[in-house]
């Protein structure tokens, strides 16, 4: 999902430029961020572990930002609740894939 915004509106030129740069893979169906026809289940699990590590790094950055008083405590709590939910989703997806292996 593109995140280029100007004055609260999506920048259509950025979307179009991005779409031209992306490779086309024909009939591949992307599901949960993975091209299911390309990655094996083992590789999907590996990518989920990497994503979980990145999530942990994000949580660390959020905590550091809080200690440096860059964000309010209620914002920190909200962000950490969201990252916790994402962590549960990643773990659930990983476990469901591991059952198939």
N, C-alpha and C positions, 0 to 999 in steps of 0.2 A: 504494500500500500504506500503510495507516494506521500511524502510529508512536506512538499514544497508549497508554502502558502505565502501570499502577498495580500496584506490588508484583510486577512481573514478568509480570503477566497483562494481556491486551488489555482495554482499556476499551470494553465493548460499547456503552455509551451514546454515546461519542464517535463510534464507527463509524456508529451509526444516525443521529445528528444530521448527520454529514457526508453520508451517503447521501441524506437528505432535501433537502439544499441543492444537490446536484449536478443539473445539467440532464439530461434524458433525450433522447436523439437517435434513438430508434427502433431501426432495424436497423444502425446504424453499427458497424463492427467496428474496435476499436482495436488497432493492431499497432505494436510498438516505440515506444509513446508517441505515435503519430500517428494521427489519424482519417483513414484512407487515402481515404475518400470526400470529405473536405473540403479537404485540403491538396494543392496541386499539387507535382510533384517539385521545382520550383524553390524553393518555400517550405520543403519538407522539408530541402533542402540548406542554406538560410539558417538554419533552426532548429538544424541540426547544427553549423554554425559558431558560433552563439551558445552552444550547449551546450559546445563545445570551449573557448570563451573562459571560460566559467564554471568549467570543469574546471581551466584554467590558474590562475584566481584562487584556487581551492581549494588547489592545489599551493603557491601563494605563502603562503597562510595557514598551511598545514602547516609550511612552512619557517620562517616567523616564529615560530610556536609552539615549534618546536625551538630556535631561537636564544634565545628567552626562557626556555628550560628548563621549559616547561609540559608537555611530553611527553618520554618517553624516546626515545633514538635508535633503538632497535629498533622502537618504535611508528611513528616517522617513516618508517623504511625500509619497513615493512609498508604504511602508508598510501600512500606514493609508488609502491610496486609496484602497488597496486590502482588508483590513478589512472592509471598508465601503461597498464595493461590496458584500462581504460575508454576511454582516448584511442585505443588501437588499434581498439577496437570501433567507436567513433564514426567514425574515419577509414574503416574498412572499409565501414560502412553508407553513409557519404557517397559513397565511390567507386562502390559498387554502384548507388546512385540516379543518380549523374552519368552512368553508362554508358547509362541509359535516356533521358537528355535529348538 
